[in-house]
């Protein structure tokens, strides 16, 4: 693993660093490049702007590793409020929600997480939109897939997320290739026993997984900012005789915004992953770890505003 990435991911769990970043006068302004804001209103405003530019959106209420039922319930209610507002302002057709199961109680009880995720899925159905269940670190993969299976008994359109850096993911892609799947590289610090640590190996596995998903009858969603992978996916989609409506690209809010608009202008479906909420620190650290350019941007912004 890249030493800088290791350092940043370690900082994500460091309370001292967390306090410094969270309390620095300029930090919140910098964070707004990658996070829509802290409130539902912020999320709706950002969604409206992106949809107006020809993009689609998936919204993530930030929070994970919930350790009490009160916090899990607060997260569920935040999603219910968000879904109601998406429907009320007419954005539900172009915006869905992404849910981390640890945010709704997975660490407490798998049944609790299933019940809470079911409430979100039911509300999404009422709002005429969909839900994607985010994947987290490898220790939660099996539980996440079990909950996903149960959710799909009632809501077959619920999306899965698979991470190309995990060694198991190619097999998981074969199992889920006829469903709605988001393929990403992965953003957690994982041991070599379960994950590829060399970036070239991760990329190769991403392409192998993309081929499996494109060969299936499902709806693949390719989350990547890598121009090489975007080009390869386009070529492989044509080889599998897929139209631009048969798959989509996904990118993070605030990253390669010009490319997002360029791909959309070419007719591709492009969905922007938009996080919001007060618990932005862990998310920001993972985004910085993914791309050194993000670190440079963050540090330049701190210097220029200090």
C-alpha positions as CSV (number, residue, x, y, z in Angstrom):
1,X,0.0,0.0,0.0
2,X,1.2,3.5,-0.7
3,X,2.8,4.9,2.5
4,X,0.9,8.2,2.1
5,X,-2.4,6.4,1.9
6,X,-1.5,4.3,4.9
7,X,-0.7,7.5,6.9
8,X,-3.9,9.2,5.9
9,X,-6.0,6.2,6.8
10,X,-4.3,6.1,10.1
11,X,-5.1,9.7,10.7
12,X,-8.8,8.9,10.1
13,X,-8.8,7.1,13.4
14,X,-6.7,9.6,15.3
15,X,-8.7,11.7,17.7
16,X,-6.1,14.4,17.9
17,X,-5.9,14.9,14.1
18,X,-9.7,14.7,14.0
19,X,-10.0,17.6,16.4
20,X,-7.5,19.7,14.6
21,X,-9.1,19.3,11.2
22,X,-12.7,19.7,12.6
23,X,-11.9,22.9,14.5
24,X,-9.5,24.6,12.0
25,X,-11.3,27.8,10.8
26,X,-10.7,27.0,7.1
27,X,-11.4,23.3,7.2
28,X,-15.2,23.4,6.7
29,X,-14.8,25.6,3.6
30,X,-12.3,23.1,2.1
31,X,-14.5,20.2,3.0
32,X,-17.4,21.7,0.9
33,X,-15.5,20.6,-2.2
34,X,-16.2,17.0,-1.3
35,X,-19.2,17.2,1.0
36,X,-22.5,18.9,0.0
37,X,-23.1,20.2,3.5
38,X,-24.4,19.1,6.9
39,X,-28.2,19.4,6.4
40,X,-30.9,17.9,4.2
41,X,-31.5,21.3,2.6
42,X,-27.8,21.3,1.6
43,X,-28.2,17.9,0.0
44,X,-31.4,18.8,-1.9
45,X,-29.8,22.1,-3.2
46,X,-26.7,20.3,-4.4
47,X,-28.8,17.5,-6.0
48,X,-30.9,20.1,-7.9
49,X,-27.8,21.8,-9.2
50,X,-26.2,18.5,-10.4
51,X,-29.5,17.3,-12.0
52,X,-29.8,20.6,-13.7
53,X,-26.4,19.9,-15.3
54,X,-27.5,16.6,-16.7
55,X,-26.1,14.4,-14.0
56,X,-27.8,11.9,-11.7
57,X,-27.1,11.6,-8.0
58,X,-26.8,9.1,-5.1
59,X,-26.9,10.6,-1.7
60,X,-25.1,9.3,1.4
61,X,-26.0,10.6,4.9
62,X,-22.6,10.4,6.5
63,X,-22.1,8.1,9.5
64,X,-20.8,4.6,10.1
65,X,-19.8,2.3,12.9
66,X,-22.9,3.3,14.9
67,X,-22.7,1.8,18.4
68,X,-26.1,2.7,19.8
69,X,-29.7,2.4,18.7
70,X,-30.4,6.1,19.2
71,X,-27.8,7.0,16.6
72,X,-29.0,4.3,14.2
73,X,-32.6,5.6,14.5
74,X,-31.4,9.2,13.9
75,X,-29.7,8.0,10.7
76,X,-32.9,6.2,9.5
77,X,-35.0,9.3,10.1
78,X,-32.5,11.5,8.2
79,X,-32.9,9.2,5.2
80,X,-36.7,9.2,5.5
81,X,-36.7,13.0,5.6
82,X,-34.3,13.1,2.6
83,X,-36.5,10.8,0.6
84,X,-39.6,12.7,1.3
85,X,-38.0,15.9,0.2
86,X,-36.6,14.4,-3.0
87,X,-40.1,13.3,-3.9
88,X,-41.7,16.7,-3.0
89,X,-39.3,18.7,-5.1
90,X,-39.4,16.4,-8.1
91,X,-35.8,15.0,-7.9
92,X,-36.6,11.4,-7.1
93,X,-36.4,10.2,-10.7
94,X,-32.7,11.4,-10.9
95,X,-31.5,10.8,-7.3
96,X,-31.3,7.7,-5.1
97,X,-29.8,7.1,-1.7
98,X,-26.7,5.0,-0.6
99,X,-26.8,3.4,2.9
100,X,-24.0,2.0,5.0
101,X,-25.3,-0.8,7.1
102,X,-23.0,0.1,10.0
103,X,-24.7,3.5,10.1
104,X,-28.1,1.8,10.8
105,X,-27.0,-0.7,13.4
106,X,-25.0,-3.5,11.8
107,X,-22.4,-3.5,14.5
108,X,-25.2,-3.8,17.1
109,X,-27.3,-6.5,15.5
110,X,-27.7,-7.7,11.9
111,X,-31.5,-8.0,12.3
112,X,-31.6,-4.4,13.5
113,X,-29.7,-3.3,10.4
114,X,-32.0,-5.3,8.2
115,X,-35.1,-3.8,9.8
116,X,-33.7,-0.2,9.5
117,X,-32.6,-0.7,5.9
118,X,-36.0,-2.1,5.1
119,X,-37.6,1.1,6.4
120,X,-35.4,3.1,4.1
121,X,-36.1,0.9,1.1
122,X,-39.9,1.1,1.8
123,X,-39.7,4.9,1.9
124,X,-37.6,4.9,-1.3
125,X,-40.3,2.9,-3.0
126,X,-42.9,5.3,-1.9
127,X,-40.8,8.2,-3.2
128,X,-40.3,6.4,-6.6
129,X,-36.6,6.0,-6.2
130,X,-34.0,3.3,-5.2
131,X,-31.4,2.4,-2.6
132,X,-27.9,1.1,-2.9
133,X,-26.3,-0.7,0.0
134,X,-22.7,0.5,0.4
135,X,-19.9,-1.9,1.1
136,X,-17.5,-1.2,3.9
137,X,-14.4,-3.0,5.2
138,X,-14.0,-6.7,4.5
139,X,-15.1,-7.8,8.0
140,X,-18.7,-6.7,7.1
141,X,-18.9,-8.1,3.6
142,X,-20.7,-11.4,4.4
143,X,-23.2,-9.7,6.7
144,X,-23.8,-6.9,4.1
145,X,-24.5,-9.5,1.4
146,X,-26.8,-11.4,3.7
147,X,-28.8,-8.3,4.4
148,X,-28.8,-7.4,0.7
149,X,-30.3,-10.8,-0.2
150,X,-33.1,-10.3,2.3
151,X,-33.8,-6.8,1.1
152,X,-34.0,-7.9,-2.5
153,X,-36.8,-10.4,-1.6
154,X,-39.1,-7.3,-1.3
155,X,-37.1,-4.7,-3.3
156,X,-35.3,-6.4,-6.2
157,X,-33.9,-3.1,-7.4
158,X,-31.7,-2.6,-4.3
159,X,-28.2,-2.0,-5.5
160,X,-25.1,-3.8,-4.3
161,X,-21.5,-2.5,-4.0
162,X,-18.5,-4.6,-4.7
163,X,-14.9,-3.6,-4.2
164,X,-12.3,-4.6,-6.8
165,X,-9.4,-4.7,-4.3
166,X,-10.8,-7.6,-2.5
167,X,-9.7,-11.0,-3.7
168,X,-13.2,-12.5,-3.4
169,X,-14.9,-9.9,-5.5
170,X,-14.6,-11.6,-8.9
171,X,-16.7,-14.5,-7.5
172,X,-19.1,-12.1,-5.9
173,X,-19.5,-10.4,-9.3
174,X,-20.4,-13.8,-10.9
175,X,-23.1,-14.3,-8.3
176,X,-24.6,-10.8,-8.7
177,X,-24.0,-10.1,-12.4
178,X,-27.7,-10.2,-13.2
179,X,-28.6,-7.5,-10.7
180,X,-27.8,-3.8,-10.0
181,X,-24.2,-3.6,-8.9
182,X,-21.8,-0.7,-8.3
183,X,-18.2,-1.7,-8.8
184,X,-15.5,0.5,-7.1
185,X,-11.9,0.0,-6.3
186,X,-12.3,0.2,-2.5
187,X,-11.2,2.8,0.1
188,X,-10.4,0.9,3.3
189,X,-7.1,-0.2,4.7
190,X,-7.2,-4.0,4.2
191,X,-4.6,-6.8,4.8
192,X,-2.9,-8.5,1.9
193,X,-4.5,-11.8,2.9
194,X,-7.9,-10.5,1.7
195,X,-7.1,-7.7,-0.7
196,X,-4.7,-6.8,-3.5
197,X,-2.3,-4.2,-2.3
198,X,-0.6,-3.4,-5.6
199,X,-2.6,-0.8,-7.6
200,X,-1.9,-2.6,-10.9
201,X,-3.4,-5.7,-9.5
202,X,-6.5,-3.8,-8.3
203,X,-6.9,-2.3,-11.8
204,X,-6.6,-5.7,-13.4
205,X,-9.2,-7.1,-11.1
206,X,-11.5,-4.2,-11.7
207,X,-11.4,-4.9,-15.5
208,X,-12.0,-8.6,-14.9
209,X,-15.0,-7.8,-12.7
210,X,-16.3,-5.2,-15.2
211,X,-16.3,-7.9,-17.9
212,X,-18.3,-10.2,-15.7
213,X,-20.9,-7.5,-14.9
214,X,-21.1,-6.4,-18.6
215,X,-21.7,-10.0,-19.7
216,X,-24.6,-10.3,-17.2
217,X,-28.1,-9.1,-17.6
218,X,-28.0,-6.7,-14.7
219,X,-27.3,-3.0,-14.5
220,X,-23.6,-2.3,-13.8
221,X,-22.5,1.0,-12.2
222,X,-18.8,1.7,-12.6
223,X,-17.5,4.0,-9.9
224,X,-14.1,5.2,-11.1
225,X,-12.3,8.4,-11.9
226,X,-9.5,6.6,-13.7
227,X,-9.5,7.7,-17.4
228,X,-7.9,4.4,-18.5
229,X,-10.6,2.4,-16.8
230,X,-13.3,4.6,-18.2
231,X,-12.0,4.1,-21.7
232,X,-11.7,0.3,-21.2
233,X,-15.3,0.1,-19.9
234,X,-16.5,2.0,-22.9
235,X,-14.8,-0.4,-25.2
236,X,-15.9,-3.5,-23.4
237,X,-19.5,-2.2,-23.2
238,X,-19.5,-1.9,-27.0
239,X,-18.0,-5.4,-27.3
240,X,-20.9,-6.7,-25.2
241,X,-23.3,-4.7,-27.3
242,X,-24.4,-2.5,-24.4
243,X,-26.0,0.8,-25.1
244,X,-25.2,3.9,-22.9
245,X,-28.5,3.3,-21.1
246,X,-27.4,-0.2,-20.0
247,X,-24.8,0.9,-17.5
248,X,-23.6,4.1,-15.8
249,X,-20.4,5.8,-14.6
250,X,-20.3,7.0,-11.0
251,X,-17.9,9.6,-9.6
252,X,-17.5,11.4,-6.3
253,X,-18.8,14.9,-5.7
254,X,-16.0,17.4,-6.2
255,X,-13.7,15.0,-8.1
256,X,-13.1,15.4,-11.9
257,X,-16.2,17.5,-12.3
258,X,-15.2,18.4,-15.8
259,X,-15.1,14.8,-16.9
260,X,-18.5,14.1,-15.3
261,X,-20.0,16.8,-17.5
262,X,-18.0,15.6,-20.6
263,X,-19.2,12.0,-20.2
264,X,-22.8,13.2,-19.7
265,X,-22.6,15.4,-22.8
266,X,-21.5,12.3,-24.8
267,X,-24.8,10.6,-23.7
268,X,-23.5,8.5,-20.9
269,X,-25.4,8.1,-17.6
270,X,-23.2,9.7,-15.0
271,X,-24.2,9.6,-11.3
272,X,-22.5,11.7,-8.7
273,X,-21.9,10.3,-5.2
274,X,-22.9,13.1,-2.9
275,X,-22.3,12.8,0.8
276,X,-23.8,15.1,3.4
277,X,-24.1,15.3,7.2
278,X,-22.1,16.2,10.3
279,X,-20.0,13.1,10.3
280,X,-17.8,14.1,7.4
281,X,-14.3,13.5,8.9
282,X,-13.9,9.7,8.1
283,X,-15.3,10.2,4.6
284,X,-12.9,13.1,3.9
285,X,-9.8,11.1,5.1
286,X,-10.7,8.2,2.7
287,X,-11.1,10.6,-0.2
288,X,-7.7,12.1,0.5
289,X,-6.2,8.7,0.7
290,X,-7.5,7.6,-2.6
291,X,-5.8,10.3,-4.7
292,X,-2.6,12.3,-3.8
293,X,-4.0,15.2,-5.9
294,X,-6.8,15.5,-3.3
295,X,-4.2,15.8,-0.5
296,X,-2.4,18.5,-2.4
297,X,-5.6,20.4,-3.0
298,X,-6.5,20.2,0.7
299,X,-3.1,21.4,1.9
300,X,-3.0,24.2,-0.7
301,X,-6.4,25.4,0.4
302,X,-5.4,25.4,4.1
303,X,-2.3,27.4,3.3
304,X,-4.0,29.9,1.0
305,X,-6.8,30.6,3.6
306,X,-4.6,30.7,6.7
